[in-house]
Amino acid sequence: MSSSSEGNLEIEVRIEGDGAVAKVLIPRDFPKQTLDASQLAAVVRQRGVSIDATVEARLQQIIQAFRDESDQLEHVIAESIPAVNGQDGRLEWVEGFDPATESRAENTPDDSDAISYYNRVVYIRVTEGSHVATLHEPTEGEDGRDVTGRTIKARPGKRCDVRIDPSVTVEANGRIIAQLDGVLQCEGGLLKLSRLFEVNGYVDFSTGNIDFDGTVNVQQGVRDRFEVKATEDIIVGGLIEAATIRSGRHFDCRQGMAAKDRGQLLVGGDANAGYLNGVRGHIKGNLTIRRELINCELVIGGDLICEQGAIIGGSIAVAGSIRAGVLGSPAGTPSVIVLGTGPLLSDHIRKLKGLAKQLKEQLRAQKSKYDALSAAGKSLRPSEKERLTELSFEISETEQKLDACEAEHAQITQTIDRESGSGAVDIRVSKVIHSRVCLRMNNHEVTFDAPLKGPVTIGSDEQDQPQFRQGDGPIQPLTEVAKIRNRAA
Amino acid sequence: MRVMIVDDSKTMRNIQRNVLTKLGYTELEEACDGQDALSKAGAFKPELILLDWNMPNMDGLTFLKTYRGQGHATPIIMVTTESEKPRVVEAIKAGVNNYLVKPFTPDGLSGRIKETLEKMAAA
């Protein structure tokens, strides 16, 4: 008995599907008595089929069926074990951190049912130490085996092709942890946290308000009523409408801000802009304007530099020097410029007084609640004991704020006393000072009734009397060209 | 130093977080009950734990016993409204290192933290 063809009484073993299945075919007229398990097994083995306990059991069943006059002459005796391919590595985002998820509008703080699209969130802000995602390594998979015992190799999973920036770290268990506060980005296969938040278009309903710990770069402009807040710099490429801009450090607007008397600019460092129109605000450092400063109400802690441009209308308080092309307008627009630190500090001291009053009232209310609750003594319920602890902390916090507020108040008062009436005045106007320009300098209010051609320099003498110099001409009292009123009188 | 705050009240956790931040501890982890604390302690590896007693799911005492049972010697301060002497003794027997009864003041909490850490350093 063999697997080769000898007439039509030979048992045939077929291997199909590249080793996936092995079959035995027994001729109908094969003598029943001569078929036994060991001979059948020998034929199968000769054909290369690997014989294990399962195959042996099947061979026994085939012989039994054949002897029982079964019509079935073709029997499957072995099947391959397919390989299980490995799984590819992948990034699994922790809920709420997937940068590809849709933006969401947030509830307004005062009405939980109302949705504010101004407060829409389109970027994922992450704080240091947050678990943002888990990196799953690829798996090897499991090899299979064909009917002849040959190994069918499993395809190992591919590595997740995401690259990891040093701003995040991957722990041994795959947890990806933020190493700094920033915006989560996964672009071009690089996962990183950025301290720079880029807005590719406008700040509008597509982005919502921006409040970012770092620098914000807006490629286009900022629409009406939106707010951009950053702890570091704010850079805006286009037009800013009646929006609110709050930067912890510098502000740079390549075009300008047309605020319609509603927009606000609060800058912790220096500010640069093409123009500002109808803007209210406070700039702690220098303000540089390339064209016009029109109808603004600004307090500037440093210098005001508008060498080629015009300062027209509004009220500008400047602690440092002024460099301008033109002050006022030919139409005689009233333009007030206040010089020295006094106005800045007086404004600040007024705010501090208000804050101190508010804190004292708050403290009184907190202490009264504390006293009322603690009067119950040992019979307090646990929740009341917790409330007492909270009140104790609130009182401590308020006391600390009040101390800080009073200390700052005292310090500023001293500064005002020290600098009173001695502020240095340094104004240089290259083209013209128009009529109805009013300069408030030290104790004097200087009003120009007629235009004064530049270049002109304005300062004060040792007795704080205002004086000016036109071109290379002599230094003269300002009373020659302007009305001066003593404000102290 | 890594400090874990275990309390079911977010306000209490915030208060403790503020005190710890003022003391210069910035590596802080919060847990809302004993079960949450056990699941976070493995990865966070706290060096000090501030533990409330009465919490849902797993109370502070059960956490304390389980955590000590796992062989951890991390100093633990029980911060709780439980002021009865037998309860305090029970907590100390279970392995608490210090005890602070609510209501407490910011100075009270910072004093107890310093005291506990000094004791641990001297031991």
Contacts between the chains, C-beta under 8 A, distances in Angstrom:
chain1	res1	chain2	res2	distance
A	129	B	27	7.7
A	171	B	43	7.9
A	173	B	43	7.8
A	175	B	43	7.6
A	374	B	103	7.7
A	380	B	103	8.0
A	382	B	54	6.6
A	382	B	81	3.9
A	382	B	102	7.6
A	385	B	81	4.4
A	385	B	102	4.4
A	385	B	103	5.0
A	386	B	9	6.2
A	386	B	11	7.7
A	386	B	12	6.2
A	386	B	81	6.7
A	386	B	102	5.7
A	386	B	103	7.4
A	388	B	102	7.4
A	388	B	103	3.4
A	389	B	12	7.0
A	389	B	15	6.7
A	389	B	102	5.0
A	389	B	103	4.2
A	389	B	104	5.6
A	390	B	11	5.7
A	390	B	12	7.6
A	390	B	15	6.6
A	391	B	103	8.0
A	392	B	103	6.0
A	392	B	104	7.2
A	392	B	105	4.9
A	392	B	106	7.2
A	393	B	15	4.8
A	393	B	18	7.2
A	393	B	105	7.8
A	393	B	106	5.7
A	396	B	105	6.9
A	396	B	106	4.8
A	397	B	18	7.9
